[in-house]
Protein backbone atom coordinates (compact mmCIF):
# COMPACT_ATOMS: atom_id res chain seq x y z
CA UNK A 1 0.00 0.00 0.00
CA UNK A 2 1.36 3.43 -0.96
CA UNK A 3 1.61 6.36 1.42
CA UNK A 4 -1.32 8.08 -0.30
CA UNK A 5 -3.47 4.92 -0.09
CA UNK A 6 -2.54 4.39 3.54
CA UNK A 7 -3.32 8.04 4.21
CA UNK A 8 -6.75 7.72 2.64
CA UNK A 9 -7.55 4.59 4.64
CA UNK A 10 -6.32 6.20 7.85
CA UNK A 11 -8.28 9.38 7.20
CA UNK A 12 -11.46 7.35 6.82
CA UNK A 13 -10.88 5.80 10.24
CA UNK A 14 -9.75 8.91 12.07
CA UNK A 15 -12.44 10.89 13.88
CA UNK A 16 -12.39 14.62 14.38
CA UNK A 17 -11.85 15.68 17.97
CA UNK A 18 -14.92 17.87 17.57
CA UNK A 19 -17.07 14.88 16.58
CA UNK A 20 -15.93 12.61 19.40
CA UNK A 21 -13.58 13.23 22.31
CA UNK A 22 -10.46 11.17 21.54
CA UNK A 23 -7.97 9.62 23.88
CA UNK A 24 -5.13 12.09 23.87
CA UNK A 25 -2.09 10.18 22.64
CA UNK A 26 -0.58 13.23 20.94
CA UNK A 27 1.45 14.66 23.79
CA UNK A 28 3.08 11.31 24.54
CA UNK A 29 3.89 10.59 20.89
CA UNK A 30 5.43 14.02 20.47
CA UNK A 31 7.44 13.76 23.69
CA UNK A 32 8.96 10.41 22.70
CA UNK A 33 9.63 11.55 19.13
CA UNK A 34 11.49 14.66 20.30
CA UNK A 35 13.47 12.71 22.90
CA UNK A 36 14.62 10.33 20.17
CA UNK A 37 15.52 13.24 17.93
CA UNK A 38 13.18 12.15 15.12
CA UNK A 39 11.59 14.69 12.79
CA UNK A 40 7.93 14.51 11.78
CA UNK A 41 9.08 13.51 8.30
CA UNK A 42 11.17 10.57 9.53
CA UNK A 43 8.36 9.20 11.69
CA UNK A 44 5.79 9.65 8.92
CA UNK A 45 7.94 7.86 6.34
CA UNK A 46 8.67 4.92 8.63
CA UNK A 47 5.01 4.61 9.66
CA UNK A 48 3.76 4.89 6.07
CA UNK A 49 1.57 7.94 6.65
CA UNK A 50 1.80 11.63 5.79
CA UNK A 51 3.76 14.16 7.77
CA UNK A 52 0.64 16.30 8.17
CA UNK A 53 -1.27 13.39 9.70
CA UNK A 54 1.44 12.79 12.29
CA UNK A 55 1.38 16.51 13.11
CA UNK A 56 -2.41 16.49 13.55
CA UNK A 57 -2.24 13.43 15.79
CA UNK A 58 0.44 15.03 17.95
CA UNK A 59 -1.76 18.11 18.32
CA UNK A 60 -4.79 15.95 19.14
CA UNK A 61 -6.63 17.30 16.11
CA UNK A 62 -7.58 13.75 15.11
CA UNK A 63 -7.83 10.47 16.97
CA UNK A 64 -5.74 7.88 15.08
CA UNK A 65 -7.14 4.63 13.74
CA UNK A 66 -5.75 1.63 15.61
CA UNK A 67 -3.48 0.51 12.74
CA UNK A 68 -2.02 4.03 12.50
CA UNK A 69 -1.46 4.17 16.25
CA UNK A 70 0.24 0.76 16.25
CA UNK A 71 2.52 1.83 13.39
CA UNK A 72 3.55 4.99 15.22
CA UNK A 73 4.11 3.07 18.45
CA UNK A 74 6.34 0.58 16.61
CA UNK A 75 8.38 3.32 14.92
CA UNK A 76 8.88 5.13 18.23
CA UNK A 77 9.32 1.88 20.23
CA UNK A 78 6.56 2.88 22.66
CA UNK A 79 4.95 0.46 25.10
CA UNK A 80 1.17 0.40 24.53
CA UNK A 81 0.62 0.32 28.29
CA UNK A 82 2.24 3.76 28.43
CA UNK A 83 -0.08 5.08 25.72
CA UNK A 84 -3.29 3.74 27.29
CA UNK A 85 -2.41 4.70 30.86
CA UNK A 86 -4.70 7.73 30.65
CA UNK A 87 -7.60 5.56 29.50
CA UNK A 88 -7.16 3.18 32.44
CA UNK A 89 -7.08 6.07 34.93
CA UNK A 90 -10.40 7.33 33.56
CA UNK A 91 -12.04 3.93 34.03
CA UNK A 92 -11.06 2.86 37.58
CA UNK A 93 -14.43 1.30 38.39
CA UNK A 94 -16.25 -1.48 36.55
CA UNK A 95 -19.83 -2.32 37.43
CA UNK A 96 -21.54 -5.55 36.39
CA UNK A 97 -25.29 -5.00 36.56
CA UNK A 98 -27.48 -7.87 37.73
CA UNK A 99 -28.94 -8.41 34.26
CA UNK A 100 -25.49 -8.45 32.62
CA UNK A 101 -23.80 -11.14 34.70
CA UNK A 102 -22.17 -14.01 32.84
CA UNK A 103 -22.85 -17.45 34.27
CA UNK A 104 -21.42 -20.95 34.05
CA UNK A 105 -23.06 -24.23 35.03
CA UNK A 106 -20.78 -27.10 36.02
CA UNK A 107 -22.43 -30.41 36.96
CA UNK A 108 -25.42 -28.65 38.51
CA UNK A 109 -23.39 -25.97 40.31
CA UNK A 110 -24.05 -22.44 39.06
CA UNK A 111 -21.46 -19.64 39.03
CA UNK A 112 -22.59 -16.04 38.36
CA UNK A 113 -19.85 -13.48 37.76
CA UNK A 114 -19.82 -10.39 39.98
CA UNK A 115 -16.22 -9.19 39.43
CA UNK A 116 -14.51 -9.54 36.06
CA UNK A 117 -10.83 -10.49 35.63
CA UNK A 118 -8.63 -7.76 34.18
CA UNK A 119 -6.06 -9.14 31.73
CA UNK A 120 -3.77 -6.19 32.53
CA UNK A 121 -3.24 -7.69 36.00
CA UNK A 122 -1.28 -10.59 34.49
CA UNK A 123 -0.74 -13.39 36.98
CA UNK A 124 -2.63 -11.39 39.62
CA UNK A 125 -6.03 -11.55 37.92
CA UNK A 126 -8.99 -11.94 40.25
CA UNK A 127 -12.56 -13.08 39.72
CA UNK A 128 -15.51 -13.15 42.06
CA UNK A 129 -18.83 -14.89 41.65
CA UNK A 130 -22.02 -15.97 43.33
CA UNK A 131 -21.95 -19.76 43.58
CA UNK A 132 -25.12 -21.79 44.09
CA UNK A 133 -24.76 -25.47 45.02
CA UNK A 134 -27.97 -27.54 45.00
CA UNK A 135 -28.63 -30.03 47.84
CA UNK A 136 -26.37 -33.09 47.86
CA UNK A 137 -24.13 -31.65 45.12
CA UNK A 138 -20.50 -30.54 45.15
CA UNK A 139 -17.98 -28.55 43.14
CA UNK A 140 -15.40 -30.36 41.02
CA UNK A 141 -12.91 -27.95 39.46
CA UNK A 142 -10.69 -27.71 42.55
CA UNK A 143 -10.54 -31.43 43.21
CA UNK A 144 -6.95 -31.53 41.92
CA UNK A 145 -5.90 -28.12 43.21
CA UNK A 146 -4.56 -25.15 41.24
CA UNK A 147 -2.28 -22.17 41.79
CA UNK A 148 -3.50 -19.16 43.77
CA UNK A 149 -5.85 -18.51 46.66
CA UNK A 150 -9.59 -18.64 47.29
CA UNK A 151 -11.81 -16.82 49.78
CA UNK A 152 -15.52 -17.22 50.33
CA UNK A 153 -18.44 -16.03 52.40
CA UNK A 154 -21.47 -18.28 52.90
CA UNK A 155 -24.74 -16.42 52.35
CA UNK A 156 -27.21 -19.23 52.99
CA UNK A 157 -27.35 -22.94 53.57
CA UNK A 158 -24.70 -25.21 55.03
CA UNK A 159 -22.13 -27.65 53.77
CA UNK A 160 -18.58 -28.90 53.99
CA UNK A 161 -15.21 -27.83 52.65
CA UNK A 162 -13.09 -30.89 51.88
CA UNK A 163 -9.48 -29.70 51.89
CA UNK A 164 -6.79 -32.34 51.43
CA UNK A 165 -7.85 -34.98 53.99
CA UNK A 166 -9.63 -32.49 56.27
CA UNK A 167 -13.34 -31.73 56.37
CA UNK A 168 -14.61 -28.35 57.64
CA UNK A 169 -18.27 -27.69 58.42
CA UNK A 170 -19.50 -24.35 57.06
CA UNK A 171 -22.79 -22.47 57.40
CA UNK A 172 -24.35 -19.08 56.63
CA UNK A 173 -22.17 -16.25 57.92
CA UNK A 174 -18.90 -18.20 57.79
CA UNK A 175 -15.86 -16.87 55.95
CA UNK A 176 -13.31 -19.20 54.32
CA UNK A 177 -9.80 -18.59 53.00
CA UNK A 178 -7.19 -21.07 51.78
CA UNK A 179 -4.35 -21.77 49.39
CA UNK A 180 -5.83 -23.34 46.27
CA UNK A 181 -2.79 -25.51 45.62
CA UNK A 182 -4.20 -28.44 47.59
CA UNK A 183 -7.21 -30.48 46.40
CA UNK A 184 -10.44 -28.90 47.62
CA UNK A 185 -14.17 -29.48 47.13
CA UNK A 186 -17.14 -27.51 48.41
CA UNK A 187 -20.18 -29.73 49.05
CA UNK A 188 -23.76 -29.14 50.11
CA UNK A 189 -24.85 -31.82 52.55
CA UNK A 190 -28.12 -30.10 53.43
CA UNK A 191 -31.60 -29.99 51.94
CA UNK A 192 -31.47 -26.33 50.88
CA UNK A 193 -29.26 -24.67 48.23
CA UNK A 194 -25.92 -23.41 49.51
CA UNK A 195 -25.07 -19.94 48.20
CA UNK A 196 -21.81 -18.11 48.71
CA UNK A 197 -19.75 -15.22 47.41
CA UNK A 198 -16.45 -16.66 46.16
CA UNK A 199 -13.24 -14.95 45.06
CA UNK A 200 -10.39 -16.67 43.23
CA UNK A 201 -6.96 -15.44 42.21
CA UNK A 202 -5.69 -15.96 39.60
CA UNK A 203 -9.00 -16.23 37.75
CA UNK A 204 -10.15 -19.67 36.60
CA UNK A 205 -13.61 -19.54 35.01
CA UNK A 206 -14.27 -16.18 33.42
CA UNK A 207 -11.01 -15.35 31.63
CA UNK A 208 -12.55 -15.24 28.15
CA UNK A 209 -15.16 -12.72 27.11
CA UNK A 210 -18.37 -14.17 25.78
C-alpha positions as CSV (number, residue, x, y, z in Angstrom):
1,X,0.0,0.0,0.0
2,X,1.4,3.4,-1.0
3,X,1.6,6.4,1.4
4,X,-1.3,8.1,-0.3
5,X,-3.5,4.9,-0.1
6,X,-2.5,4.4,3.5
7,X,-3.3,8.0,4.2
8,X,-6.8,7.7,2.6
9,X,-7.5,4.6,4.6
10,X,-6.3,6.2,7.8
11,X,-8.3,9.4,7.2
12,X,-11.5,7.4,6.8
13,X,-10.9,5.8,10.2
14,X,-9.7,8.9,12.1
15,X,-12.4,10.9,13.9
16,X,-12.4,14.6,14.4
17,X,-11.9,15.7,18.0
18,X,-14.9,17.9,17.6
19,X,-17.1,14.9,16.6
20,X,-15.9,12.6,19.4
21,X,-13.6,13.2,22.3
22,X,-10.5,11.2,21.5
23,X,-8.0,9.6,23.9
24,X,-5.1,12.1,23.9
25,X,-2.1,10.2,22.6
26,X,-0.6,13.2,20.9
27,X,1.5,14.7,23.8
28,X,3.1,11.3,24.5
29,X,3.9,10.6,20.9
30,X,5.4,14.0,20.5
31,X,7.4,13.8,23.7
32,X,9.0,10.4,22.7
33,X,9.6,11.6,19.1
34,X,11.5,14.7,20.3
35,X,13.5,12.7,22.9
36,X,14.6,10.3,20.2
37,X,15.5,13.2,17.9
38,X,13.2,12.2,15.1
39,X,11.6,14.7,12.8
40,X,7.9,14.5,11.8
41,X,9.1,13.5,8.3
42,X,11.2,10.6,9.5
43,X,8.4,9.2,11.7
44,X,5.8,9.6,8.9
45,X,7.9,7.9,6.3
46,X,8.7,4.9,8.6
47,X,5.0,4.6,9.7
48,X,3.8,4.9,6.1
49,X,1.6,7.9,6.7
50,X,1.8,11.6,5.8
51,X,3.8,14.2,7.8
52,X,0.6,16.3,8.2
53,X,-1.3,13.4,9.7
54,X,1.4,12.8,12.3
55,X,1.4,16.5,13.1
56,X,-2.4,16.5,13.5
57,X,-2.2,13.4,15.8
58,X,0.4,15.0,18.0
59,X,-1.8,18.1,18.3
60,X,-4.8,16.0,19.1
61,X,-6.6,17.3,16.1
62,X,-7.6,13.8,15.1
63,X,-7.8,10.5,17.0
64,X,-5.7,7.9,15.1
65,X,-7.1,4.6,13.7
66,X,-5.7,1.6,15.6
67,X,-3.5,0.5,12.7
68,X,-2.0,4.0,12.5
69,X,-1.5,4.2,16.2
70,X,0.2,0.8,16.3
71,X,2.5,1.8,13.4
72,X,3.6,5.0,15.2
73,X,4.1,3.1,18.5
74,X,6.3,0.6,16.6
75,X,8.4,3.3,14.9
76,X,8.9,5.1,18.2
77,X,9.3,1.9,20.2
78,X,6.6,2.9,22.7
79,X,5.0,0.5,25.1
80,X,1.2,0.4,24.5
81,X,0.6,0.3,28.3
82,X,2.2,3.8,28.4
83,X,-0.1,5.1,25.7
84,X,-3.3,3.7,27.3
85,X,-2.4,4.7,30.9
86,X,-4.7,7.7,30.6
87,X,-7.6,5.6,29.5
88,X,-7.2,3.2,32.4
89,X,-7.1,6.1,34.9
90,X,-10.4,7.3,33.6
91,X,-12.0,3.9,34.0
92,X,-11.1,2.9,37.6
93,X,-14.4,1.3,38.4
94,X,-16.3,-1.5,36.5
95,X,-19.8,-2.3,37.4
96,X,-21.5,-5.5,36.4
97,X,-25.3,-5.0,36.6
98,X,-27.5,-7.9,37.7
99,X,-28.9,-8.4,34.3
100,X,-25.5,-8.4,32.6
101,X,-23.8,-11.1,34.7
102,X,-22.2,-14.0,32.8
103,X,-22.8,-17.4,34.3
104,X,-21.4,-21.0,34.0
105,X,-23.1,-24.2,35.0
106,X,-20.8,-27.1,36.0
107,X,-22.4,-30.4,37.0
108,X,-25.4,-28.7,38.5
109,X,-23.4,-26.0,40.3
110,X,-24.0,-22.4,39.1
111,X,-21.5,-19.6,39.0
112,X,-22.6,-16.0,38.4
113,X,-19.9,-13.5,37.8
114,X,-19.8,-10.4,40.0
115,X,-16.2,-9.2,39.4
116,X,-14.5,-9.5,36.1
117,X,-10.8,-10.5,35.6
118,X,-8.6,-7.8,34.2
119,X,-6.1,-9.1,31.7
120,X,-3.8,-6.2,32.5
121,X,-3.2,-7.7,36.0
122,X,-1.3,-10.6,34.5
123,X,-0.7,-13.4,37.0
124,X,-2.6,-11.4,39.6
125,X,-6.0,-11.6,37.9
126,X,-9.0,-11.9,40.2
127,X,-12.6,-13.1,39.7
128,X,-15.5,-13.1,42.1
129,X,-18.8,-14.9,41.6
130,X,-22.0,-16.0,43.3
131,X,-22.0,-19.8,43.6
132,X,-25.1,-21.8,44.1
133,X,-24.8,-25.5,45.0
134,X,-28.0,-27.5,45.0
135,X,-28.6,-30.0,47.8
136,X,-26.4,-33.1,47.9
137,X,-24.1,-31.7,45.1
138,X,-20.5,-30.5,45.1
139,X,-18.0,-28.5,43.1
140,X,-15.4,-30.4,41.0
141,X,-12.9,-28.0,39.5
142,X,-10.7,-27.7,42.5
143,X,-10.5,-31.4,43.2
144,X,-7.0,-31.5,41.9
145,X,-5.9,-28.1,43.2
146,X,-4.6,-25.1,41.2
147,X,-2.3,-22.2,41.8
148,X,-3.5,-19.2,43.8
149,X,-5.9,-18.5,46.7
150,X,-9.6,-18.6,47.3
151,X,-11.8,-16.8,49.8
152,X,-15.5,-17.2,50.3
153,X,-18.4,-16.0,52.4
154,X,-21.5,-18.3,52.9
155,X,-24.7,-16.4,52.3
156,X,-27.2,-19.2,53.0
157,X,-27.3,-22.9,53.6
158,X,-24.7,-25.2,55.0
159,X,-22.1,-27.7,53.8
160,X,-18.6,-28.9,54.0
161,X,-15.2,-27.8,52.6
162,X,-13.1,-30.9,51.9
163,X,-9.5,-29.7,51.9
164,X,-6.8,-32.3,51.4
165,X,-7.8,-35.0,54.0
166,X,-9.6,-32.5,56.3
167,X,-13.3,-31.7,56.4
168,X,-14.6,-28.3,57.6
169,X,-18.3,-27.7,58.4
170,X,-19.5,-24.4,57.1
171,X,-22.8,-22.5,57.4
172,X,-24.3,-19.1,56.6
173,X,-22.2,-16.3,57.9
174,X,-18.9,-18.2,57.8
175,X,-15.9,-16.9,55.9
176,X,-13.3,-19.2,54.3
177,X,-9.8,-18.6,53.0
178,X,-7.2,-21.1,51.8
179,X,-4.3,-21.8,49.4
180,X,-5.8,-23.3,46.3
181,X,-2.8,-25.5,45.6
182,X,-4.2,-28.4,47.6
183,X,-7.2,-30.5,46.4
184,X,-10.4,-28.9,47.6
185,X,-14.2,-29.5,47.1
186,X,-17.1,-27.5,48.4
187,X,-20.2,-29.7,49.0
188,X,-23.8,-29.1,50.1
189,X,-24.8,-31.8,52.6
190,X,-28.1,-30.1,53.4
191,X,-31.6,-30.0,51.9
192,X,-31.5,-26.3,50.9
193,X,-29.3,-24.7,48.2
194,X,-25.9,-23.4,49.5
195,X,-25.1,-19.9,48.2
196,X,-21.8,-18.1,48.7
197,X,-19.8,-15.2,47.4
198,X,-16.5,-16.7,46.2
199,X,-13.2,-14.9,45.1
200,X,-10.4,-16.7,43.2
201,X,-7.0,-15.4,42.2
202,X,-5.7,-16.0,39.6
203,X,-9.0,-16.2,37.8
204,X,-10.2,-19.7,36.6
205,X,-13.6,-19.5,35.0
206,X,-14.3,-16.2,33.4
207,X,-11.0,-15.3,31.6
208,X,-12.6,-15.2,28.1
209,X,-15.2,-12.7,27.1
210,X,-18.4,-14.2,25.8
